[in-house]
């Protein structure tokens, strides 16, 4: 109990104050007692001396005249003073008076006399300062002196005691009020405080700026710091835990992947295998102990397929991977039993704290290699097939065109009335021959187009095309056919729209659609063409008043060789026109579609992107130059042609041009001889010739400065665009494909010879 | 101690003053009867006689001193010259002793003439007078001024 009390500041302060004041008081009392005692002694001495002074003249008189009565009187008078114990007056050798304190007995007097130091004073004569007439001896009363002294001491003790009480009475409540209570209050608050929730300790009222206030702010600061570091530590611990967990998970993940991977995985350190997974053992057919500790090229043949030394190449790869570049390469491996296999190796650097590793993932690619090989073979095969197909088509095209040239050529001549005008009854059959021949030609061209489109070898150029002139041009083209069946074509939009497309292809598409609209229309029908621009898209639609397309057949439209029953009608068609239209439109980033109602008609539409300002590539206008009159055309033309029928066609055509001399050469060699012997004004050159072909012959002509200026026009059944392109690049002035239009040929010849003439 | 020295200084000063002023005042001398057997008396003997301590002559006879009246300035002059004390001190001295009765001051002569007469008549008597009025009946035994 006391131990607990002694913990209290109040009690301790009290004890300390009381102890200190008490001790100081005791020392002070002792000092005071001593001082008081000696002071009393001194004062007593002075007092006695003063007493003697007052009676001295009387004593002098008494001693002078030896007056006993006076001496006794003086002694008794002195003894009235309590400080005086006894008085003795002597005159020379005579005792004049000896008196003691009346309250004391002789024994006491003797005892006190022994303690007190008597005061002796010589008495001199009143009339002669040099003569000593007696002596007075006074003994002080120590009892009295000491009692006075002890009274003083007691007074001081009382004073000190009261002071002690007063100090205690002031200090203790002060300590209680100023220190103990606020600290207790503070402590209570501190106990109730929850620092984690951010509570702050408030200083007791009135103590904001004193030591307690500072203590409070120190506690708050300390708590803040402590909490801060606690939170920090907590966060750090959480981070560490999370990190450890993540690490463990990550490791587990890696381990799982490592162990369950189908590929062989190695870990390499310092060019030595230090770990591998189970797939490795399976792949190499060995034990783990066979792998670990080996160099990476241990399970490789001495040389790789490319001839380099395995050990050297492996080292290079390892070095490159160590530099941080992940290596992916094929590698030939050998199993323990000596069998080899191809593998894809992925070498990657793993940087860890305790060092750097290389991870090699080895995948057996034997199957893949085989597949690849098979794939390559198949591709080669396919390419061969494609080439064969192309060659077949080209050759087909060529072989079909050559006879067609004769058919159409002669039919045209007959139709033109060369050499003699036909009878009316002959005219219709010749027209049939001509149209059938042209239909066959169109069929061949479309099949070729489709083939090219499907092979993705369609050349599409993009330029800005004004829609209205194009449509009007096409309408003019089909107008005669429409007029025959009294079909009215109306184009009312006259739009200013411009599209971004290949003008030739757009023309092809629109022509196809318009031809269909006429072809499948009824007699006295109507075709409406309109054009609208909306959201940067130009929509051209062509409506007809035909029989429409049944709904179940909608899906078959745009499929090759689907004529939707028309194959059984009298209407001619190949069934691939719309397919080509669709492919071309899509190739030009457009859309094509239709809507149809059976018995009312169909509407086909094409949407093509509108030309923006960026499409500045304006298609050159097709300008027709008026050919000079046939009568003005004259000169020598050499025609190199191996086919006698075609040569005959040409001869018939030129027979019409009376001023032009046509020379025929059956081979290039013969042609060149003629050119050298007698340079013509123009050479028409077939390309597929026996012996030297047309292109080589052209080179010979162009390489000889004597003949280089002679224009050479190709006339060939090789009608594929790449053939035309190649021919023009080689130096032909123009390229006519067989079967050619007679008028076109004549126009071209006339133009060249006319120019030549003018030149 | 200090006061003692002070009183001594004062006394000396007073003595000096008396010595200077003496020729101005009348010359007071101690006289005895012409019949007196004493031939010489010291100052101490004279003080003893006058201050009541030892009133005997050298011959063994009791001496009878006489004072002049208190009103006579010569009394003060005589005591001052003899003891160096003022008359008031002398009076205080006698006041202390008179009460106990063991000693008494000298009898008083009513005047100088009476003093002269008394001294002349009694050979054991002793007194003091102005030197000027001395006759042959008496004898100057001591001059306190010297």
Interface residues (C-beta under 8 A of the other chain):
Chain A: X57 X58 X61 X62 X64 X65 X66 X67 X68 X69 X70 X73 X126 X127 X128 X129
Chain B: X8 X44 X47 X51 X52 X53 X83 X84 X85 X92 X93 X96 X97 X99 X100 X101 X102 X103
